[in-house]
């Protein structure tokens, strides 16, 4: 499982890397206002793309199940049904986001002085959403069949290209936040095209599935059930984050910039356990399809051990070096921005093991086709975070927003483990 997860971890490291490079170059060479605009737009775009990502992840569970069960015909039908379904949803989400962008940005309380930059960056990224769909779809196909290396290679190429284009567009060409966004969608296009070409050349049945695109009713029902629930789970999670972003925006541009930088550090720090949770989902689905329930139980034990050890090391590093990490994104003279980000990191990073366990539980229940439980855990985690943040922030201040995050993780973990202990025999028989 770790061998399978490692390329996913490295791939997402590179994916995060070019997003981080966006923020570094924008923060260092355009300014903290531009960094705040990119940060606000990034949170919105993560929410919108989470719909597509969730659909692809849910479909990947179905692919993995039929691959584990060695049912090639249903695997082929699931390829075509999911592609049509997710493609249609992508077009609808993209169109709705473009049409209602102004009201959405106003609802998020984007300050007037960065409103235009936020809108420009968001509209440009929306133009590349189709490439995000294609990459995530083909990557889910490959990962469900046990190939996590090719998505890694294409992401490395895309990351290097994005970094080069960032430098060119922002520094000599002075294209501002539009240049950062345009570099990103070019990189997304390249990763989508390369991954798609590999699938058509190497994956059995994928070419046939695309030559005879159709929706099989029984397969579509299964795809829809798994993918929609996974998408709902991802969307709820990112909608909660988006609501927190709205609260952050009410504190002004300085807090927005500090939060934008610290969230990038945060996401990068616990990225490996997030990827392990996604790999764990494929591992569970394949073994569920093959009826290997002892391997499922053993996989849970080893994943808990890895999450605990890894998160302990990362937590210590982030707590100690929080201010220094912030200077990666902003000039050392921006002490107010650095202090905001460092205060966030010193609270949240201590509890990374809780988010590691939560990602594992998401993967477990998604792989067992019990995605409803993933939704329940997400509602507990994000619901508590939003309620506590909005209730206590006016009284306590920003620290309430920071502390609400690990409290939500912890309560969701408690519920998820309690449900597994009570129902594990029923779920794996």
C-alpha positions as CSV (number, residue, x, y, z in Angstrom):
1,X,0.0,0.0,0.0
2,X,2.8,2.4,0.8
3,X,4.5,1.6,-2.5
4,X,1.3,2.5,-4.3
5,X,0.7,5.6,-2.1
6,X,4.3,7.0,-2.5
7,X,3.9,8.1,-6.1
8,X,0.6,9.7,-5.2
9,X,2.3,11.6,-2.4
10,X,5.2,12.7,-4.6
11,X,2.7,13.7,-7.3
12,X,0.7,15.9,-5.0
13,X,3.9,17.4,-3.6
14,X,4.7,18.6,-7.1
15,X,1.0,19.7,-7.6
16,X,1.2,21.7,-4.3
17,X,4.6,22.9,-5.3
18,X,3.4,24.8,-8.3
19,X,0.5,26.2,-6.3
20,X,3.0,27.3,-3.7
21,X,5.2,28.8,-6.3
22,X,2.2,30.9,-7.5
23,X,1.8,32.3,-4.0
24,X,5.6,32.8,-3.4
25,X,6.1,34.8,-6.7
26,X,2.8,36.7,-6.3
27,X,3.5,37.5,-2.6
28,X,7.2,38.5,-3.1
29,X,7.0,40.3,-6.5
30,X,3.4,41.7,-6.7
31,X,2.6,42.2,-3.0
32,X,0.5,41.1,-0.1
33,X,-2.7,42.4,-1.6
34,X,-2.2,40.2,-4.6
35,X,-1.4,37.2,-2.3
36,X,-4.7,37.8,-0.5
37,X,-6.5,37.9,-3.8
38,X,-4.9,34.6,-5.0
39,X,-5.6,33.0,-1.6
40,X,-9.3,33.9,-1.6
41,X,-9.7,32.7,-5.2
42,X,-7.8,29.5,-4.4
43,X,-10.3,28.6,-1.6
44,X,-13.2,29.2,-4.0
45,X,-11.6,27.1,-6.8
46,X,-10.8,24.3,-4.4
47,X,-14.5,24.2,-3.5
48,X,-15.6,24.1,-7.2
49,X,-13.1,21.5,-8.3
50,X,-13.9,19.4,-5.3
51,X,-17.1,18.5,-7.0
52,X,-15.2,17.1,-9.9
53,X,-12.5,15.5,-7.8
54,X,-15.1,13.8,-5.6
55,X,-16.9,12.4,-8.7
56,X,-13.6,11.0,-10.0
57,X,-12.6,9.5,-6.6
58,X,-16.0,7.9,-6.3
59,X,-15.8,6.5,-9.8
60,X,-12.3,5.2,-9.0
61,X,-13.7,3.1,-6.2
62,X,-16.1,1.4,-8.7
63,X,-13.2,0.9,-11.1
64,X,-11.1,-0.7,-8.4
65,X,-13.9,-3.0,-7.3
66,X,-14.4,-4.4,-10.8
67,X,-10.7,-4.6,-11.3
68,X,-10.3,-6.6,-8.1
69,X,-13.3,-8.8,-9.1
70,X,-11.7,-9.3,-12.5
71,X,-14.9,-8.3,-14.3
72,X,-13.5,-6.6,-17.5
73,X,-16.9,-5.9,-19.2
74,X,-18.3,-4.0,-16.2
75,X,-15.0,-2.2,-15.9
76,X,-15.2,-1.0,-19.5
77,X,-18.8,0.1,-19.0
78,X,-17.9,2.0,-15.8
79,X,-15.2,3.9,-17.8
80,X,-17.6,5.2,-20.4
81,X,-20.5,5.9,-18.0
82,X,-18.4,7.8,-15.5
83,X,-16.7,9.9,-18.3
84,X,-20.1,11.1,-19.7
85,X,-21.6,11.7,-16.3
86,X,-18.6,13.7,-14.8
87,X,-18.1,15.6,-18.1
88,X,-21.6,16.9,-18.1
89,X,-21.4,17.9,-14.4
90,X,-18.1,19.7,-15.1
91,X,-19.7,21.8,-17.9
92,X,-22.6,22.7,-15.7
93,X,-20.5,23.6,-12.6
94,X,-18.2,25.7,-14.8
95,X,-21.0,27.6,-16.5
96,X,-22.8,28.3,-13.2
97,X,-19.6,29.6,-11.5
98,X,-18.9,32.0,-14.4
99,X,-22.5,33.3,-14.5
100,X,-22.8,33.9,-10.7
101,X,-19.1,34.8,-10.0
102,X,-19.8,38.4,-8.9
103,X,-22.5,37.5,-6.3
104,X,-20.3,34.7,-5.0
105,X,-17.3,37.0,-4.5
106,X,-19.5,39.5,-2.7
107,X,-21.0,36.8,-0.5
108,X,-17.4,35.9,0.5
109,X,-16.9,39.5,1.6
110,X,-13.9,40.1,-0.7
111,X,-12.6,43.6,0.1
112,X,-13.0,46.2,-2.6
113,X,-9.2,46.8,-3.0
114,X,-8.6,43.2,-4.1
115,X,-11.9,42.5,-5.7
116,X,-10.8,42.9,-9.3
117,X,-7.6,40.8,-8.9
118,X,-9.6,38.0,-7.2
119,X,-12.1,38.1,-10.1
120,X,-9.5,38.0,-12.8
121,X,-7.6,35.1,-11.2
122,X,-10.8,33.1,-10.6
123,X,-12.2,33.6,-14.1
124,X,-8.9,32.5,-15.7
125,X,-8.6,29.4,-13.5
126,X,-12.3,28.6,-14.4
127,X,-11.2,28.6,-18.0
128,X,-9.0,25.5,-17.3
129,X,-11.5,23.5,-15.3
130,X,-12.1,21.1,-18.2
131,X,-8.4,20.2,-18.0
132,X,-8.7,19.5,-14.3
133,X,-11.6,17.1,-15.0
134,X,-9.6,15.3,-17.7
135,X,-6.5,14.9,-15.6
136,X,-8.4,13.7,-12.5
137,X,-10.5,11.3,-14.6
138,X,-7.6,9.6,-16.3
139,X,-5.6,9.6,-13.1
140,X,-8.5,7.8,-11.3
141,X,-8.5,5.2,-14.0
142,X,-4.8,4.5,-13.7
143,X,-4.8,4.5,-9.9
144,X,-7.8,2.1,-9.7
145,X,-5.7,-0.3,-11.8
146,X,-2.7,0.0,-9.5
147,X,-0.7,2.5,-11.6
148,X,0.1,5.6,-9.5
149,X,3.4,6.3,-11.2
150,X,2.2,7.8,-14.5
151,X,0.1,10.5,-12.8
152,X,3.2,11.4,-10.8
153,X,5.3,11.8,-13.9
154,X,2.8,14.0,-15.7
155,X,2.4,16.2,-12.6
156,X,6.2,16.6,-12.3
157,X,6.3,17.8,-15.9
158,X,3.3,20.1,-15.2
159,X,4.9,21.5,-12.0
160,X,8.2,22.3,-13.7
161,X,6.4,24.0,-16.6
162,X,4.1,26.0,-14.3
163,X,7.1,27.3,-12.3
164,X,8.9,28.4,-15.5
165,X,5.8,30.1,-16.8
166,X,5.1,31.8,-13.5
167,X,8.5,33.4,-13.6
168,X,8.2,34.4,-17.2
169,X,4.6,35.8,-17.0
170,X,5.0,37.6,-13.7
171,X,8.5,39.0,-13.8
172,X,9.6,40.0,-17.3
173,X,6.1,40.1,-18.9
174,X,4.5,41.7,-15.7
175,X,1.1,40.0,-16.3
176,X,0.2,40.1,-12.7
177,X,-2.3,37.7,-11.1
178,X,-3.6,36.8,-14.6
179,X,-0.1,35.5,-15.5
180,X,-0.1,33.3,-12.4
181,X,-3.5,31.8,-13.3
182,X,-2.7,31.5,-17.0
183,X,0.5,29.5,-16.1
184,X,-1.5,27.2,-14.0
185,X,-4.1,26.3,-16.7
186,X,-1.4,25.7,-19.3
187,X,0.3,23.2,-16.8
188,X,-3.1,21.6,-16.2
189,X,-3.7,21.2,-19.9
190,X,-0.3,19.5,-20.3
191,X,-0.9,17.0,-17.5
192,X,-4.3,16.2,-18.8
193,X,-3.1,15.6,-22.4
194,X,-0.1,13.4,-21.3
195,X,-2.2,11.3,-18.9
196,X,-4.9,10.8,-21.5
197,X,-2.5,9.7,-24.2
198,X,-1.0,7.2,-21.9
199,X,-4.4,5.8,-21.0
200,X,-5.4,5.4,-24.6
201,X,-2.1,3.6,-25.5
202,X,-1.7,1.3,-22.4
203,X,-5.1,0.8,-20.6
204,X,-7.1,-2.2,-21.8
205,X,-10.7,-1.4,-22.6
206,X,-10.4,2.4,-22.3
207,X,-10.1,3.0,-26.1
208,X,-13.1,0.7,-26.6
209,X,-15.0,2.5,-23.9
210,X,-14.5,5.8,-25.7
211,X,-15.3,4.5,-29.1
212,X,-18.6,3.3,-27.8
213,X,-19.5,6.0,-25.2
214,X,-22.8,5.1,-23.6
215,X,-24.3,4.9,-20.2
216,X,-25.2,1.5,-18.9
217,X,-28.2,1.9,-16.5
218,X,-27.1,-0.6,-13.8
219,X,-23.4,0.6,-13.9
220,X,-24.5,4.2,-14.0
221,X,-26.6,3.7,-10.9
222,X,-23.6,2.3,-9.1
223,X,-21.3,5.0,-10.4
224,X,-23.7,7.8,-9.5
225,X,-24.3,6.4,-6.0
226,X,-20.5,6.2,-5.2
227,X,-19.3,9.3,-7.1
228,X,-22.1,11.6,-6.1
229,X,-21.7,10.7,-2.5
230,X,-18.0,11.2,-2.7
231,X,-18.5,14.5,-4.4
232,X,-21.0,15.6,-1.8
233,X,-18.4,14.7,0.9
234,X,-15.6,16.6,-0.9
235,X,-18.0,19.6,-1.5
236,X,-19.2,19.7,2.1
237,X,-15.6,19.7,3.3
238,X,-14.5,22.5,1.0
239,X,-17.8,24.5,1.5
240,X,-17.0,24.5,5.2
241,X,-13.5,25.8,4.4
242,X,-15.0,28.4,2.1
243,X,-17.3,29.6,4.9
244,X,-14.3,29.9,7.2
245,X,-12.6,31.9,4.4
246,X,-15.5,34.2,4.3
247,X,-15.1,34.8,8.1
248,X,-11.4,35.4,7.6
249,X,-12.1,37.9,4.9
250,X,-14.1,40.0,7.3
251,X,-10.9,40.6,9.3
252,X,-9.2,42.5,6.5
253,X,-6.4,42.1,3.9
254,X,-3.6,41.5,6.4
255,X,-5.3,38.5,8.0
256,X,-6.4,37.2,4.5
257,X,-2.7,37.3,3.4
258,X,-1.5,35.6,6.5
259,X,-4.2,32.9,6.3
260,X,-3.5,32.3,2.6
261,X,0.2,31.6,3.2
262,X,-0.3,29.5,6.3
263,X,-3.0,27.4,4.7
264,X,-0.6,26.5,1.9
265,X,2.0,25.5,4.4
266,X,-0.7,23.6,6.3
267,X,-1.9,21.7,3.2
268,X,1.7,20.8,2.2
269,X,2.5,19.5,5.6
270,X,-0.2,17.0,5.9
271,X,-0.4,16.2,2.2
272,X,1.2,12.8,2.5
273,X,-1.4,11.5,5.0
274,X,-4.2,12.8,2.7
275,X,-2.7,10.9,-0.2
276,X,-2.3,7.8,1.9
277,X,-6.0,8.1,2.7
278,X,-6.8,8.2,-1.0
279,X,-4.5,5.2,-1.7
280,X,-6.0,3.4,1.2
281,X,-9.4,3.8,-0.4
282,X,-8.2,2.0,-3.6
283,X,-6.5,-0.7,-1.4
284,X,-9.8,-1.2,0.5
285,X,-11.9,-1.3,-2.7
286,X,-9.7,-3.8,-4.5
287,X,-9.6,-6.1,-1.4
288,X,-13.3,-5.7,-0.9
289,X,-13.9,-6.8,-4.4
290,X,-11.6,-9.8,-4.0
291,X,-13.0,-10.7,-0.5
292,X,-9.7,-10.2,1.3
293,X,-11.1,-8.9,4.5
294,X,-8.1,-9.8,6.7
295,X,-5.9,-7.6,4.5
296,X,-8.4,-4.7,5.1
297,X,-8.0,-5.1,8.9
298,X,-4.2,-5.3,8.7
299,X,-4.2,-2.3,6.4
300,X,-6.1,-0.2,9.0
301,X,-3.6,-1.1,11.7
302,X,-0.5,-0.1,9.7
303,X,-2.1,3.1,8.4
304,X,-2.8,4.3,11.9
305,X,0.9,3.6,12.8
306,X,2.2,5.5,9.8
307,X,-0.2,8.4,10.3
308,X,0.8,8.7,14.0
309,X,4.6,8.6,13.4
310,X,4.6,10.9,10.3
311,X,2.3,13.5,11.8
312,X,4.3,13.7,15.0
313,X,7.5,14.5,13.1
314,X,5.8,17.1,10.9
315,X,3.9,18.7,13.8
316,X,7.2,19.3,15.7
317,X,8.8,20.9,12.6
318,X,6.0,23.2,11.8
319,X,5.5,24.4,15.4
320,X,9.3,25.2,15.7
321,X,9.7,26.9,12.3
322,X,6.3,28.6,11.8
323,X,7.6,32.2,11.4
324,X,10.4,31.1,9.1
325,X,8.0,29.1,7.0
326,X,5.8,32.2,6.6
327,X,8.8,34.2,5.1
328,X,8.8,31.8,2.1
329,X,5.6,33.6,1.0
330,X,6.0,37.1,2.3
331,X,8.8,39.6,2.9
332,X,10.3,39.4,6.4
333,X,9.3,43.1,6.9
334,X,5.6,42.1,6.7
335,X,5.6,41.2,10.4
336,X,1.8,41.6,10.8
337,X,1.1,39.0,8.1
338,X,3.8,36.7,9.4
339,X,2.4,36.8,13.0
340,X,-1.2,35.9,11.7
341,X,0.1,32.9,9.8
342,X,2.4,31.7,12.5
343,X,-0.3,31.9,15.2
344,X,-2.5,29.7,13.0
345,X,0.2,27.2,12.4
346,X,1.2,27.0,16.1
347,X,-2.3,25.9,17.0
348,X,-3.4,23.7,14.1
349,X,-0.1,21.9,13.4
350,X,0.0,20.3,16.9
351,X,-3.0,18.2,15.9
352,X,-2.1,16.9,12.5
353,X,-2.5,13.3,13.6
354,X,-6.3,14.0,14.0
355,X,-6.5,15.0,10.3
356,X,-4.4,12.0,9.3
357,X,-6.8,9.6,11.1
358,X,-9.7,11.4,9.4
359,X,-8.3,10.9,5.9
360,X,-7.8,7.3,6.7
361,X,-11.5,6.9,7.8
362,X,-12.6,8.7,4.7
363,X,-10.7,6.2,2.6
364,X,-11.9,3.2,4.6
365,X,-15.6,4.0,4.3
366,X,-15.3,5.2,0.7
367,X,-13.5,1.9,-0.3
368,X,-16.2,-0.2,1.4
369,X,-18.9,1.7,-0.6
370,X,-20.1,3.3,2.6
371,X,-19.6,6.8,1.5
372,X,-22.5,8.0,3.6
373,X,-20.2,7.6,6.6
374,X,-17.6,9.8,5.0
375,X,-20.3,12.5,4.5
376,X,-21.3,12.1,8.2
377,X,-17.7,12.5,9.3
378,X,-17.3,15.6,7.1
379,X,-20.4,17.2,8.5
380,X,-19.2,16.6,12.0
381,X,-15.7,18.0,11.3
382,X,-16.7,21.0,9.2
383,X,-20.0,21.7,10.9
384,X,-18.3,22.0,14.3
385,X,-15.5,24.1,12.8
386,X,-17.9,26.6,11.2
387,X,-20.3,26.8,14.2
388,X,-17.5,27.3,16.7
389,X,-15.6,29.8,14.5
390,X,-18.6,32.0,13.8
391,X,-19.9,31.8,17.4
392,X,-16.7,32.4,19.2
393,X,-14.7,34.6,16.9
394,X,-16.7,37.8,17.7
395,X,-15.9,37.1,21.4
396,X,-12.4,35.6,21.5
397,X,-11.0,36.7,18.2
398,X,-9.0,34.9,15.5
399,X,-7.8,32.2,17.9
400,X,-11.3,30.8,18.0
401,X,-11.1,30.1,14.2
402,X,-7.8,28.3,14.7
403,X,-8.9,26.1,17.6
404,X,-12.2,25.2,15.9
405,X,-10.3,23.2,13.3
406,X,-8.6,20.5,15.4
407,X,-11.7,20.3,17.6
408,X,-13.7,19.4,14.5
409,X,-11.1,16.8,13.4
410,X,-11.1,15.2,16.9
411,X,-14.8,14.8,17.2
412,X,-15.1,13.3,13.7
413,X,-12.4,10.8,14.5
414,X,-14.1,9.7,17.7
415,X,-17.3,9.0,15.8
416,X,-15.6,7.3,12.9
417,X,-13.6,4.9,15.0
418,X,-16.6,4.1,17.3
419,X,-18.7,3.2,14.2
420,X,-15.9,1.0,12.9
421,X,-15.4,-0.8,16.2
422,X,-19.2,-1.5,16.5
423,X,-19.8,-2.5,12.8
424,X,-16.5,-3.9,11.5
425,X,-17.7,-7.5,11.3
426,X,-20.8,-6.5,9.5
427,X,-18.9,-4.3,7.0
428,X,-16.2,-6.9,6.2
429,X,-18.3,-10.1,5.8
